[in-house]
Amino acid sequence: MNAMLETPELPAVFDGVKLAAVAAVLYVIVRCLNLKSPTAPPDLYFQDSGLSRFLLKSCPLLTKEYIPPLIWGKSGHIQTALYGKMGRVRSPHPYGHRKFITMSDGATSTFDLFEPLAEHCVGDDITMVICPGIANHSEKQYIRTFVDYAQKNGYRCAVLNHLGALPNIELTSPRMFTYGCTWEFGAMVNYIKRTYPLTQLVVVGFSLGGNIVCKYLGETQANQDRVLCCVSVCQGYSALRAQETFMQWDQCRRFYNFLMADNMKKIILSHRQALFGDHVRKPQSLEDTDLSRLYTATSLMQIDDNVMRKFHGYTSLKEYYEEESCMRYLHRIYVPLMLVNAADDPLVHESLLNIPKSLSEKRENVMFVLPLHGGHLGFFEGSVLFPEPLTWMDKLVVEYANAICQWERNKLQCSDTEQVEADLE
């Protein structure tokens, strides 16, 4: 009789377990999706100057709240994964012409050229010279989306295709793109300067491309001729400092490292004959045994040490990372420079962000923009679930470039007015 009286209590116990399980799942979801994180305008680091005050007035996105998609947009991992897997939503197909340049070592560099689709806001001839992320090219969706938007705002766009990244373009020398090699980007910029003698340049780099463009501008003062400004998005600034953090499991960086290394191996092996074939003159330090080490590599650092650094004759990985990182060149850039990172970027450790913060405290031409969310090259916007085709990043780069063009036009007009007044006196 007592047993019969106790049995009705069992469902209540099961309901409690179910509620606890549901609560645990909801807690994990909230934590993983970072749903409690607030939305806010990006943190800005800059010196008070006429240029910075003008930018704050002319670029509403710098002071406006960045609102990612409500359900998943506050997760840097999901933003990064969607960018990596999907690129962009409903990306357009801008029409361009592919250009080929033969380098001094026999390598064949390519870039795609896209003409503007509207008149620029200041009426000038402006060309954006764009360097994509690691192993990327003009056919990537995030590049196509950005180029289409820039064209519609009156910019000509030249997009570098990293050496060896396009599957249908064979290597013509035993070398492919590396972390900080600026040769191909410099050749593209020189072509644009020769072909369009009146054009001015806006330099844009994404991720690894950000390192390349900043290093290129800082290598020599002549590289900054006719450059209006530079924008770098989601780069890590110092490979030497990053290599240790990129091997840590914190924020799953070690997993991302493995995935990126696996992709790099596939690209290198697709050019195996051109790089390791018996008929090619390989760099003296590059040996056939490096091919076997490549198969077993599980990190970008191992690939860089066994293969990539040897294309340029570096004796050690440390030397390669020190010489090829843009951190050594940033203080030599004198044109307006905007550096953009996301605080939740799982690939770039927060300690690396001290580099642009410190630079912005010393240089009036530098502004460091740090939104809370965005992941690595994500920066999706949207209401609840579905992101918009254009991202916050796309709009910010064009808005900043427009503001710099207007700033330069205002300076020129003021200079002309002063000259007229001087002549009248």
N, C-alpha and C positions, 0 to 999 in steps of 0.2 A: 504493500500500500504506500509506504514511504517512497519507494522507487518510482511509483507511478506519479506521485506528487512532484518529484524533482525533475522529471523529463521535460516539462514545458519550459524550464529555465535554459536548456541547451541552445535553442535558437538565439536567445538574447546574447549568449556568450559568443556564438558565431558572428552575430551582427557587430559585436564589439571588435572582433578580429578584423572583419571586413572594413569597418570604419577606420581602424588603425592602419590597415594596408593602404586604403585610399588616401588617408592623410599623409602617409609616408611617400606615396607616389607623387602627390601634389607638391609636397615639400621639395622632392628631388627635381620636379619640373620647374618649380619657381626658382630654385637655385641654379639649375643648368641653363635656363633661359634668361636668368638675371632679371626677372620681371620686376623686382623691387628697386632696380636701379632707376634713378631719375633721368629725365631728359633735360638738357640744358644747352645754352650756347657753348661753342667751343672755348676752351681756355686759350688765351692769346698771350704771347710773350713778344714784346717789342720795346723799343725805345721811343719816347715821345719825340716826334719830329713832324715836320710839315707833311712828309709822305705818309706816315702812319695815320695822322689825323685825316688826311684825304681818303685813305683806304677804308677807314672805319665809316666814313660818310658814304662812300661810293660802293661798298661791298656789304649789302645787308646780310648776306649769309654768315659773315664773320661775327655778327652780334645777335643773329636770330637763332632761336632754339632749333637744334637739329633733332628731328623726330623720326626715328627708324620705324619699320613695321612693328605694330604693337605686340604680336604674339612671339616672334622670334628675333626681331631686329636688335634687341639689346644683348644678344649673344655674339661675341666676337668670333666664336667657332663657326656658328651657322652662317654668319655673314661671309666669313672666309671660305667656307665649304661651298656656298652657293656661287660665289664668284669663281672658284676653281672649277666647279662642275658645270655651271650654267653660263657663266660669264655675265650676260645681261638678259633682260626680258625683251622679247620682240625687237631684237637688234636689227638696225637697218643694214643696207648693203651699199655703201657709198661707192661711186665709180671713180677709179683712179688709174694711173699709168705706172707700170713697174719700170724702174730705172736700174741699170747695171753699171757698176764701177769696178774696174780691174785695179786691185791694190798692187803695191810695189813688190809684194812677195808672191804674186800670182793668184791670191785669193779673189773671189768674185763676190763683191758686196752688192746687196740690193736694197732698194727702198721704194715705197709707193708714194706717188704724188697725187694729191687731191686738190682741185681748184676750188675757190670759194663759190658759194651759191647765192650770196647776197653781198651788198656793199657793207663795208665795215663801218662801225659807229662813228669813227673819226675820219672816214673817207680815205685812209691811207692803205698802202699795200703792206700787209702783215702776213708773215708765214710762221706757222707753228712747226718747229722741228721737234719730233716726238721720239723718245726712246722707250720701248715697252719693257715689261718685266722679264724675268729669267726665262729663256727659251721661247719667248713670245715674238709675235710679228703682227703685221697689219691686218691679217685675217682673223685675229682673235675678236670675239664679240665685244669685249669691253673697249677695245681700241676702235672698232667700227662704230660703236655708239658714240664715243667721244668725238671721233672725227666728223661724223655726220652733224653733230651739234655745233662743233666749231665752224664747219663749212657754212652752216646756216646763219652764223654770226659774222660772216665775212672774212674768215681766215682761210688762207691756203694752208694745207697740211702736208708735211713730209714725214713719213713714218719709216723708221729703220726696221728692216727685217734682220734679226740677229743671225750672224753667220752660222749656218748649219741648222737653223730653226725651221725653215720652210721644207717640208718633206719632198717637194718636187724640184728643189734646187740643189744640185750636187756641189760638193766642195771641190774647188780646183787647186787647193794647196793643203798640206797637212796641218791645218789650223782651223779652229772654230771659235765662236765667241767665248770670252772669259769675263770674269767678274768686273774688272775695271779697265778693259782695253777700250780706248776711245778712237781707235784708228778709223773704223767704219763710220762712226757717228760724225767724226771730223770730216771725212770725205763727203758725206751727205750734205753737211752744212756748207762746205766750200762749193759744192755743185750749186746749191741754192743761191749763194752769194754771187756766183759768176752768171748764172742764168737770169736772175732777177736783181739787177744792180741797184734798183731803188727800194727793194723790199727791206723791211726791218723784221727782226726775229724775236719770237717768244719761244723759249726753250722749256720743254716739258719732259719729265722723266718719271716713270712708274716703277716702284720697287727697285730691282737691280738697275733699271734704267735711270733712276734718280741718282744713284752713285755715279754712273757713267757721265751724265750731263754735268753734274757738279764738279767732278774731277776734270772734265774737258774744259770747262770755263776757267778753272783755277790753274790749269797747266801753263797758260801764257796769257798775257794781257790782250794779245791780238785776237784770241778766241772770243773775246767779249765785244769786239767791234760790231756795230749794228744790232746788238742784242738789247732789247728793251727790258727784259726781265727773265727770270727762271723760276719754275715751279717744280718741286720734288715731292712726290707722294709715296709714303709708306716705305722709305728706304731705312736701312739700319746703320748707316754712317761709318761703321768700323767693323770689318769682318774679323779683325783680330780680337776685338772685345766680344763680338757676337759668337765666336766659335764655341766658347765654353757654355754659354747659356743655351745654345742651339742643341747641345747634347743632353740637356736636362729634361726630365719628364714633366716638370712644372708647365702647366698650360698646354700639355701634349706636344711641346716643341720637338721632342725627340721623334715622335710619330710623324709630324710634318716633315722633319728632316729626312726621314726614311722615304716618304712618298716623293719628295722632290728629287732625292738621289736616284730613286728608281726611274723617274722620268728622264733625268739626265743620262742615265746609263742607256736607256732605249735610244735617245737621240745620238749619243756617241757611237753606239754599236750600229746604228743605221748608216753611219759614215765610216764603218770599219775599214773598208778598202782604201779610202782616201787618207785615213789617218794612220793605219797600221800595215797597209799592204807592202809587199816586198819591193814593189816598183817605185815607191815614193821615198823622197829624202826626208826622213824624220829628223826632228831636233835631236842633237847628240845625246841629250839626257833622257829622251823617251825611248824606252826599250820594249821589246816584245813581251817581257814579263809583266809590264804594266797593264797589258790587256787582261791577263789572268787575274791581276789584283782588282781590276775594274769589275769583273763578274761578281766578286765577293764583297764589294763595297756596300755599306749600308748607310753611309752619311755623305753629305756634300763635301765635308772636309777630306774624307778619304779620296774622293774623286779628284778634288782640287790638288791634293798632295801627289797622287799617282799620275795624273794626266794633265790637268789644266795649267798648273804653274809652269810645266815644262815647255809649253808652247812658246813662252817668253823667256825661258832660260833662268828662272829663279831657282836658287839652290835650296830653298827651304820654304815650307808653307808660311812660316812667320814672315819671312821677307816678302813673299807674294802678297799676303794680306796687308802688310804695312804699306807697301808701295802702291797697291791698287785701290786702297780705300780713299774716299773723297775727303775724309776728315782732315787730311794733311793739306787740302787745297781750299777748304771752305772760306778761310780768312782772306784768300786772294780774290774772291768774287766781289766786285764792286757794283754790279747792276742790282736792282731790286730782286730779292730772293725770298720766296715763300716756301717754307718747309712744312709739310702736312703729315701727321701721323695720327692714328687712333689709339686711345689709351687702352683699348681692349684687343689690340692686335696680338694674336697668339704667337706670331713669328718674331716680333721685335720686342725684346725684353725691355722693361721699363728703365733699367739702368742706362740703356743706350740713348734714351731721350734727354739725358743730361747734356749730350753734345749739342743739339740744336737750342736747348734752353740757354746754355752758357754762351753760345754764339750770338743769340738774339740780345743778350745783355751787353754785348760789346760792340755790335755793328748796327748802325742806324738803317742799313739797307735790308736787314733781315727781319722777317716776321715768322714766328713759329706758331702753328695752328694745331691744337690738340683737342678734338672732340672726344667725348666719353665713349662713343660707340662708332662702329664702322668696320671693325675687323681689319683684315689685310686686303685692301683694294675692293672692299665691299661698298660701304657707305650707301646702302639701299635706303630708299624712302618709300613710304606707303602708309595706308591708314591702319589696317588690321593684319591682314594675311598676305595679300599679293603686292609685290613691290612695283614701283613705277619704272618705266623703261629708262628714264634719265635718273642718275644718282646725284646725291649731294656733291660728290666729288666732281662730276662732270660740270655741274653748274658753277661750282666755286672756282675752278681753274679758269673758265671762260670769263666769269665775272671779274676775277682779279686781273686777268690780261686786259680786259676792257678798261678797267680803272687805270692801269699803268699807261695804256695808250693815251687816255684822256689827260693824265698827269703830264706826260711828255708833251702833248699838244698845248696844254696850258703854259708850260714852261717856255715853249717855243714862241707862243703869242706874246708872253710877257717880255721875252728877250727882244722880239721885233718892236714892241711898243717902246721899250727903253732905248733902242737904237734910233727910232724915229725922233724921240724927244731929244736925244743927244745931237742928232743932225740939225734939228730946228734951233738948238741953242748955238 
